[in-house]
């Protein structure tokens, strides 16, 4: 994707930002149990989509980072998966 396309797609996914060639968002939770529930849901979506993000998990937060290794950058699939993760919490 071009920088322009990435910028346009970032406007459609609230809270996601471009960081070092990936799109990234940190989700906050009340406790570890809720965080791990979210992580398990992310794993299920990632396996179904065959598109696996990097995760950084803490007690009450999970940072998610998507990029597409096969294109060495960001693809539309990164934004589709980001929107699916956001939909888990709406």
N, C-alpha and C positions, 0 to 999 in steps of 0.2 A: 504494500500500500504506500501511496505517496504521503508525505507529511500533511498535505491538505486533506486527504481522505481520512487519515488518522484523526486529525483535529475535528472533522465533521462527525465521525463516529463517537469520539469522546464526549461530544455534546449530548449523545443519546444514552449514555450510561453514567448515571449520577455517582460521583465520588471516585471514579476511576481516573488515573492520570498516567501520563507517559513518563517512564523512568528507565533510563539506560537501555532503550530498545525493547521495552516490554510495557504492557499496560498493567497497572497495579492498583489494588485497593485493600485497605485494612478494615475488617469487620470487627465490631466490638460486641461483647456479650456480658451477661450478668455473672457468669461463673464458668468453671472448667467443663462442667457437664454440658452446658449449652454450646460451648465452643467445640467440643468433640462431636456433638450431634451435627453441627454444621459441617465439620471436616468430613464426617462419614457421608453426608449428603453430597458434598463436593466430589468425593471419591466415586460415588455412584454415577453422578453426571459425567465426570471425566472419563470413566470407563465406557459409558454408553456412547459418548461423543468421540471416543478414541483421541482425546485431546487433553493432556495432563498438565496442570499448572504446577508451579513451584509454590509450596506452602511454608509459612513460618508461623508456628503455633505457640501461643502463650496461654496463660491461665484464663484470660478474659478477652482474647483477641486472636484473629487469624488474618495474616497478610497473604493475599493471593496475587500471583504474578503469572501472566500469560504472555507467551510469544510463540511463534511457529518456527521450529528449528528447520523444517524442510525449505522454507523460503528465507531463512536467516533474517527474520524480522517479524512484523506484525501482519496478520491476515484477517480477513473477515471472520473466520472461525473463532479467533480470540474474542471478538466483540460478541458473537453469538453466545459463546460460553459465559462471558461476563454477564450478559443479560439473564441467562438462565440461573446463575448464582444469585443475582439480585432478586429474582422472582421467588427464591426460596424464603425470603424474609418479608414479602409483601402480603 
